[in-house]
Amino acid sequence: MWICLLFGIRPCPALGVCPAFSAGQVPEILQHLDGQGLLVVQAGLFHGNEMLCKTVSSSEVNVCSEPVWKQRLDFDINICDLPRMARLCFALYAVIEKAKKARSTKKKSKKADCPIAWVNVMLFDYKDQLKTGECCLHMWSSFPDEKGELLNPMGTVQCNPNTESAAALVICFPSVASHPVYYPSFEQLLELGRNGEQPRAAPEDPEEKLQLKEILERRSHTELYEHEKDLVWKMRYDIRDQYPQALAKLLIITKWNKHEDVAQMISLLQTWPELPVLNALELLDFSFPDRYVGSFAINSLKKLTDHELFRYLLQLVQVLKYESYLDCELTKFLLDRALSNRKIGHFLFWHLRSEMHVPAVALRFGLILEAYCRGSTHHMKVLMKQGEALNKMKALNDFVKVSSQKTTKPQTKEMMHVCMKQETYREALSHLQSPLNPNIILAEVCVDQCTFMDSKMKPLWIVFNNEETGGGGVGIIFKNGDDLRQDMLTLQMIQLMDILWKQEGLDLRMTPYGCLSTGDKTGLIEVVMHSDTIANIQLNKSNMVATAAFNKDALLNWLKSKNPGDALEQAIEEFTLSCAGYCVATYVLGIGDRHSDNIMIRETGQLFHIDFGHFLGNFKTKFGINRERVPFILTYDFVHVIQQGKTNNNEKFERFRGYCEKAYMILRRHGLLFLHLFALMKAAGLPELSCSKDIQYLKDSLALGKTDEEALKHFRLKFNEALRESWKTKVNWLAHNVSKDNRQ
């Protein structure tokens, strides 16, 4: 598909760009249009999420294999006002006339926009030079989930490497001067910023200071009014001196399409105090693309210990997707820390390696992987051994999937064992570091204990001897066909919650087991040994499937059988603490699809949740009805265990309630950290975390717009609702048990 479009931005002193378009093969969607409709190109200039001026659109041309626009597009912005990280975003779409309904001829016909492809390009190259001349941009056909948005400024500035099938847009940037035009140097920016500084008015207005304090400490995250923005900008030096942690609010209201303001902001940034980690993480968001802001944020993160950096590594790898150039401060920071700490290097490798199948990041991630491996050749050999083991697991899983369709499970399991006893498998699956935890050495695979699970993708259950624990078993589940990144994120958050609680002296006996995505819908999950699901415990302690979910003594009797005598009281305490932790964690994170097969108990009494396919309030529905109508899972058989089997043991139950309330209030105090970490994960492209609306769930569950008293009252209402409505959970569990029994 060839598009020829002359595109321009006003000549100097206004911004000038003259692109022309050309394209490759016709996208599949155009073939379905069959010549109907009109093609349009929309273009916009962005700095982060901020639109620098109004978008412009081409004229409409008929759908055909080689549409041509001979047109100049003008943007209402001066060249001197272009931010250094400005990006030009294009969207190709078709305008289709909707079919008229019968007897509605009097009504005007409606038109619908049908998105076809998008592409982004930087206006300045990595050497700071304003681009000129012809440029071929191969476009992307997958659009973000944001409704009604054709342009995708958050998308990559890399072109689609699949040049044979992608629509291509050939644009021609005009020459605006007889010599190359460069963005001002750092020294020139500082000089311009100093020259533009306004002397402070004296004396300071107490009323304005109070108003500024109210704006910066405002709980609600509503956008500021224009007069409030003016006040924040006017008092930017006061913010630096008295509220330095509010830097993000100042950056948000900075006019990045006005070069004088940009220069003053960059100049002011040079004297800004170093930020705490929480506020530095916020500045890594796509909303803050300026390179000097990014460098400032990275410098503030350099004080992180290796242990602290590891907590946020998952997000920092995702933030790399926002970078406009391959050489950037974040890449150098991560490589530097990875090469000096083997554990960080290990997980940086796998976080990058797991997304190498994504065309938009393959080049960037591949180069970082190469840089790391070249800098740590010994570790590369260790990582290659892990990769070889994963390849064998995938081949074994493929074999099991095919075999299980033809034979019984025992027969398939036997053939699986025969396969694993081959020399090539034994060698690949022995004496390697666990990808889940490089501190654990998987010595020998215990073939006779290995099996596969009954779910659709037939995950492998592989058991190893572990040298460090004197030969004790280590279990790993290999999954191929499921995206584990959401589970990884959820477990990371549960682990962070556990750390925050312990810092305040509250150990809720959490079990944030290991989970690692290693490739395209492949990954590993740590097996929590000596544990079982609520469903199995209830079914094994009941005579009938139909009554299992309502057997309130099943859990307590199971714990008694595993913890005879005096050990029972400690097991019940472990259950009480962990139940409180997971009630709060699953409520705050909005974990859905909770049934008796994804809640487990360890023989020591610790309760924990598994399988986090739905979060942030994305609950399952059936026939349009919400199947999960409780804030979190707190059934009467859980209460029965907490009360030690005594109906009126209110003292134990109130202690449990106290644990829940204390845990919730601790998380509230760290609410902004969770918001920032989830916001940075938007780059991951998870279906249930794609826009700001998804993160709103966290703000609501943590009651971040309320006072502490109001938030505690809010949580108590949710707690009482969970207890009152727990019978609905039991009905759901009954339905789950029956359907599970029918499948077997």
Secondary structure, DSSP 8 states (H G I E B T S, - for coil): ---B-------TTB----------S--HHHHHHTT-SEEEEEEEEEETTEESS--EE---EE--SS---------S-BGGG--TT-EEEEEEEEEEE----TT-TTS---EEEEEEEEEEEESB-TTSBB--EEEEEE-B----SSTT----TTS-SS--S-TTTS-EEEEEE---SSS--B---HHHHHHHHHHT-----SS--HHHHHHHHHHHT-SS-----HHHHHHHHHTHHHHHHH-GGGHHHHHHHS-TT-HHHHHHHHHHHTT-----HHHHHHTTSTT---HHHHHHHHHHHTT--HHHHHHHHHHHHHHGGG-SSSS-HHHHHHHHHHHH-HHHHHHHHHHHHTTTT-HHHHHHHHHHHHHHHHH-HHHHHHHHHHHHHHHHHHHHHHHHHHHHTTS-HHHHHHHHHHHHTSHHHHHHTSSEEETTEEEEEEEEE-GGG-EE-SSTT--EEEEEEETTTTT-EEEEEEEESS--HHHHHHHHHHHHHHHHHHHTT---------EEEEETTEEEEE--SSEEEHHHHHHHT-S-HHHHTT-TTHHHHHHHHHS-TTHHHHHHHHHHHHHHHHHHHHHHHT-----TTSEEEETTS-EEE------TT---EETTEES--SSS---HHHHHHHTTT-TT-HHHHHHHHHHHHHHHHHHHHTHHHHHHHHHHGGGG-BTTBSSHHHHHHHHHHTTTTS-HHHHHHHHHHHHHHHHHTHHHHHHHHHHHHHHHHHH-
